[in-house]
Amino acid sequence: MVSKRLKQYLAELDEELGTRGNRLFYLAVAPEYFADIIARLGAHGMAHSGEEADNWVRVRHREAFGTDLASAKKLNDDVNAVFSEGR
């Protein structure tokens, strides 16, 4: 599965480069894929900082955030269900 390989690869990079689990996921994909990608990051434990809270995890997007106010609010809810704004 791609998500498991990505998580393993990121762990290897942490070890090699000393990045301590800091992550920035930059989503340069069509907006209709944002919610699914974010949900999968969350499902595979890649959307939150570690127990020590010594690292950070962020998500950025390249495309417009929704097509209207309703879709932007829905997407915002999807993101907030997985990612915490407080960290």
PyMOL commands that place a pseudoatom at each C-alpha (Angstrom):
pseudoatom trace, name=CA, resn=MET, resi=1, chain=A, elem=C, hetatm=0, pos=[0.000, 0.000, 0.000]
pseudoatom trace, name=CA, resn=VAL, resi=2, chain=A, elem=C, hetatm=0, pos=[1.284, 3.449, -0.951]
pseudoatom trace, name=CA, resn=SER, resi=3, chain=A, elem=C, hetatm=0, pos=[0.494, 5.065, 2.415]
pseudoatom trace, name=CA, resn=LYS, resi=4, chain=A, elem=C, hetatm=0, pos=[2.481, 2.476, 4.360]
pseudoatom trace, name=CA, resn=ARG, resi=5, chain=A, elem=C, hetatm=0, pos=[5.439, 2.876, 2.015]
pseudoatom trace, name=CA, resn=LEU, resi=6, chain=A, elem=C, hetatm=0, pos=[5.249, 6.663, 2.345]
pseudoatom trace, name=CA, resn=LYS, resi=7, chain=A, elem=C, hetatm=0, pos=[5.172, 6.459, 6.136]
pseudoatom trace, name=CA, resn=GLN, resi=8, chain=A, elem=C, hetatm=0, pos=[8.160, 4.096, 6.120]
pseudoatom trace, name=CA, resn=TYR, resi=9, chain=A, elem=C, hetatm=0, pos=[10.066, 6.304, 3.676]
pseudoatom trace, name=CA, resn=LEU, resi=10, chain=A, elem=C, hetatm=0, pos=[9.433, 9.395, 5.807]
pseudoatom trace, name=CA, resn=ALA, resi=11, chain=A, elem=C, hetatm=0, pos=[10.663, 7.532, 8.900]
pseudoatom trace, name=CA, resn=GLU, resi=12, chain=A, elem=C, hetatm=0, pos=[13.852, 6.618, 7.012]
pseudoatom trace, name=CA, resn=LEU, resi=13, chain=A, elem=C, hetatm=0, pos=[14.353, 10.265, 6.039]
pseudoatom trace, name=CA, resn=ASP, resi=14, chain=A, elem=C, hetatm=0, pos=[13.838, 11.301, 9.667]
pseudoatom trace, name=CA, resn=GLU, resi=15, chain=A, elem=C, hetatm=0, pos=[16.585, 8.910, 10.704]
pseudoatom trace, name=CA, resn=GLU, resi=16, chain=A, elem=C, hetatm=0, pos=[18.939, 9.933, 7.908]
pseudoatom trace, name=CA, resn=LEU, resi=17, chain=A, elem=C, hetatm=0, pos=[18.374, 13.691, 7.980]
pseudoatom trace, name=CA, resn=GLY, resi=18, chain=A, elem=C, hetatm=0, pos=[17.327, 14.258, 11.590]
pseudoatom trace, name=CA, resn=THR, resi=19, chain=A, elem=C, hetatm=0, pos=[14.031, 15.937, 10.677]
pseudoatom trace, name=CA, resn=ARG, resi=20, chain=A, elem=C, hetatm=0, pos=[12.357, 14.616, 13.874]
pseudoatom trace, name=CA, resn=GLY, resi=21, chain=A, elem=C, hetatm=0, pos=[9.016, 13.923, 12.244]
pseudoatom trace, name=CA, resn=ASN, resi=22, chain=A, elem=C, hetatm=0, pos=[8.436, 17.458, 11.002]
pseudoatom trace, name=CA, resn=ARG, resi=23, chain=A, elem=C, hetatm=0, pos=[6.201, 17.304, 7.934]
pseudoatom trace, name=CA, resn=LEU, resi=24, chain=A, elem=C, hetatm=0, pos=[4.808, 19.645, 5.330]
pseudoatom trace, name=CA, resn=PHE, resi=25, chain=A, elem=C, hetatm=0, pos=[2.406, 17.976, 2.921]
pseudoatom trace, name=CA, resn=TYR, resi=26, chain=A, elem=C, hetatm=0, pos=[1.937, 20.205, -0.129]
pseudoatom trace, name=CA, resn=LEU, resi=27, chain=A, elem=C, hetatm=0, pos=[-1.120, 19.168, -2.099]
pseudoatom trace, name=CA, resn=ALA, resi=28, chain=A, elem=C, hetatm=0, pos=[-0.652, 20.203, -5.726]
pseudoatom trace, name=CA, resn=VAL, resi=29, chain=A, elem=C, hetatm=0, pos=[-3.689, 18.240, -6.871]
pseudoatom trace, name=CA, resn=ALA, resi=30, chain=A, elem=C, hetatm=0, pos=[-7.198, 19.065, -8.004]
pseudoatom trace, name=CA, resn=PRO, resi=31, chain=A, elem=C, hetatm=0, pos=[-9.432, 20.194, -5.107]
pseudoatom trace, name=CA, resn=GLU, resi=32, chain=A, elem=C, hetatm=0, pos=[-11.702, 17.158, -5.393]
pseudoatom trace, name=CA, resn=TYR, resi=33, chain=A, elem=C, hetatm=0, pos=[-8.815, 15.001, -4.099]
pseudoatom trace, name=CA, resn=PHE, resi=34, chain=A, elem=C, hetatm=0, pos=[-7.971, 17.085, -0.993]
pseudoatom trace, name=CA, resn=ALA, resi=35, chain=A, elem=C, hetatm=0, pos=[-10.418, 15.454, 1.416]
pseudoatom trace, name=CA, resn=ASP, resi=36, chain=A, elem=C, hetatm=0, pos=[-9.471, 11.907, 0.389]
pseudoatom trace, name=CA, resn=ILE, resi=37, chain=A, elem=C, hetatm=0, pos=[-5.730, 12.559, 0.683]
pseudoatom trace, name=CA, resn=ILE, resi=38, chain=A, elem=C, hetatm=0, pos=[-6.127, 14.263, 4.048]
pseudoatom trace, name=CA, resn=ALA, resi=39, chain=A, elem=C, hetatm=0, pos=[-8.320, 11.431, 5.339]
pseudoatom trace, name=CA, resn=ARG, resi=40, chain=A, elem=C, hetatm=0, pos=[-5.729, 8.857, 4.269]
pseudoatom trace, name=CA, resn=LEU, resi=41, chain=A, elem=C, hetatm=0, pos=[-2.904, 10.802, 5.930]
pseudoatom trace, name=CA, resn=GLY, resi=42, chain=A, elem=C, hetatm=0, pos=[-4.944, 10.750, 9.123]
pseudoatom trace, name=CA, resn=ALA, resi=43, chain=A, elem=C, hetatm=0, pos=[-5.874, 7.082, 8.812]
pseudoatom trace, name=CA, resn=HIS, resi=44, chain=A, elem=C, hetatm=0, pos=[-2.207, 6.138, 8.515]
pseudoatom trace, name=CA, resn=GLY, resi=45, chain=A, elem=C, hetatm=0, pos=[-1.065, 8.275, 11.442]
pseudoatom trace, name=CA, resn=MET, resi=46, chain=A, elem=C, hetatm=0, pos=[0.790, 10.860, 9.368]
pseudoatom trace, name=CA, resn=ALA, resi=47, chain=A, elem=C, hetatm=0, pos=[-1.291, 13.913, 10.270]
pseudoatom trace, name=CA, resn=HIS, resi=48, chain=A, elem=C, hetatm=0, pos=[-0.306, 14.468, 13.890]
pseudoatom trace, name=CA, resn=SER, resi=49, chain=A, elem=C, hetatm=0, pos=[2.776, 15.403, 15.816]
pseudoatom trace, name=CA, resn=GLY, resi=50, chain=A, elem=C, hetatm=0, pos=[4.490, 12.788, 17.921]
pseudoatom trace, name=CA, resn=GLU, resi=51, chain=A, elem=C, hetatm=0, pos=[3.758, 12.098, 21.552]
pseudoatom trace, name=CA, resn=GLU, resi=52, chain=A, elem=C, hetatm=0, pos=[6.578, 14.408, 22.645]
pseudoatom trace, name=CA, resn=ALA, resi=53, chain=A, elem=C, hetatm=0, pos=[4.907, 17.282, 20.735]
pseudoatom trace, name=CA, resn=ASP, resi=54, chain=A, elem=C, hetatm=0, pos=[8.435, 18.251, 19.699]
pseudoatom trace, name=CA, resn=ASN, resi=55, chain=A, elem=C, hetatm=0, pos=[7.601, 18.176, 16.002]
pseudoatom trace, name=CA, resn=TRP, resi=56, chain=A, elem=C, hetatm=0, pos=[5.016, 19.672, 13.667]
pseudoatom trace, name=CA, resn=VAL, resi=57, chain=A, elem=C, hetatm=0, pos=[2.846, 18.470, 10.799]
pseudoatom trace, name=CA, resn=ARG, resi=58, chain=A, elem=C, hetatm=0, pos=[1.260, 20.873, 8.298]
pseudoatom trace, name=CA, resn=VAL, resi=59, chain=A, elem=C, hetatm=0, pos=[-0.768, 20.609, 5.119]
pseudoatom trace, name=CA, resn=ARG, resi=60, chain=A, elem=C, hetatm=0, pos=[-0.834, 23.225, 2.356]
pseudoatom trace, name=CA, resn=HIS, resi=61, chain=A, elem=C, hetatm=0, pos=[-2.794, 23.293, -0.864]
pseudoatom trace, name=CA, resn=ARG, resi=62, chain=A, elem=C, hetatm=0, pos=[-2.023, 24.821, -4.224]
pseudoatom trace, name=CA, resn=GLU, resi=63, chain=A, elem=C, hetatm=0, pos=[-5.450, 25.042, -5.810]
pseudoatom trace, name=CA, resn=ALA, resi=64, chain=A, elem=C, hetatm=0, pos=[-8.529, 27.006, -4.802]
pseudoatom trace, name=CA, resn=PHE, resi=65, chain=A, elem=C, hetatm=0, pos=[-10.085, 25.916, -1.525]
pseudoatom trace, name=CA, resn=GLY, resi=66, chain=A, elem=C, hetatm=0, pos=[-13.526, 24.865, -2.710]
pseudoatom trace, name=CA, resn=THR, resi=67, chain=A, elem=C, hetatm=0, pos=[-15.651, 26.196, -5.534]
pseudoatom trace, name=CA, resn=ASP, resi=68, chain=A, elem=C, hetatm=0, pos=[-18.074, 28.214, -3.399]
pseudoatom trace, name=CA, resn=LEU, resi=69, chain=A, elem=C, hetatm=0, pos=[-18.664, 29.010, 0.277]
pseudoatom trace, name=CA, resn=ALA, resi=70, chain=A, elem=C, hetatm=0, pos=[-20.474, 25.728, 0.976]
pseudoatom trace, name=CA, resn=SER, resi=71, chain=A, elem=C, hetatm=0, pos=[-17.761, 23.556, -0.586]
pseudoatom trace, name=CA, resn=ALA, resi=72, chain=A, elem=C, hetatm=0, pos=[-15.015, 25.580, 1.143]
pseudoatom trace, name=CA, resn=LYS, resi=73, chain=A, elem=C, hetatm=0, pos=[-16.730, 25.059, 4.514]
pseudoatom trace, name=CA, resn=LYS, resi=74, chain=A, elem=C, hetatm=0, pos=[-17.094, 21.329, 3.826]
pseudoatom trace, name=CA, resn=LEU, resi=75, chain=A, elem=C, hetatm=0, pos=[-13.428, 21.025, 2.888]
pseudoatom trace, name=CA, resn=ASN, resi=76, chain=A, elem=C, hetatm=0, pos=[-12.428, 23.020, 5.959]
pseudoatom trace, name=CA, resn=ASP, resi=77, chain=A, elem=C, hetatm=0, pos=[-14.448, 20.613, 8.128]
pseudoatom trace, name=CA, resn=ASP, resi=78, chain=A, elem=C, hetatm=0, pos=[-12.735, 17.645, 6.429]
pseudoatom trace, name=CA, resn=VAL, resi=79, chain=A, elem=C, hetatm=0, pos=[-9.296, 19.131, 7.104]
pseudoatom trace, name=CA, resn=ASN, resi=80, chain=A, elem=C, hetatm=0, pos=[-10.111, 20.025, 10.712]
pseudoatom trace, name=CA, resn=ALA, resi=81, chain=A, elem=C, hetatm=0, pos=[-11.345, 16.476, 11.343]
pseudoatom trace, name=CA, resn=VAL, resi=82, chain=A, elem=C, hetatm=0, pos=[-7.792, 15.252, 10.725]
pseudoatom trace, name=CA, resn=PHE, resi=83, chain=A, elem=C, hetatm=0, pos=[-5.399, 18.157, 11.297]
pseudoatom trace, name=CA, resn=SER, resi=84, chain=A, elem=C, hetatm=0, pos=[-5.294, 20.319, 14.414]
pseudoatom trace, name=CA, resn=GLU, resi=85, chain=A, elem=C, hetatm=0, pos=[-5.074, 24.089, 13.942]
pseudoatom trace, name=CA, resn=GLY, resi=86, chain=A, elem=C, hetatm=0, pos=[-3.514, 24.506, 17.360]
pseudoatom trace, name=CA, resn=ARG, resi=87, chain=A, elem=C, hetatm=0, pos=[-0.132, 22.963, 16.518]
for i in range(1, 87): cmd.bond("trace and resi %d" % i, "trace and resi %d" % (i + 1))
show_as sticks, trace
zoom trace
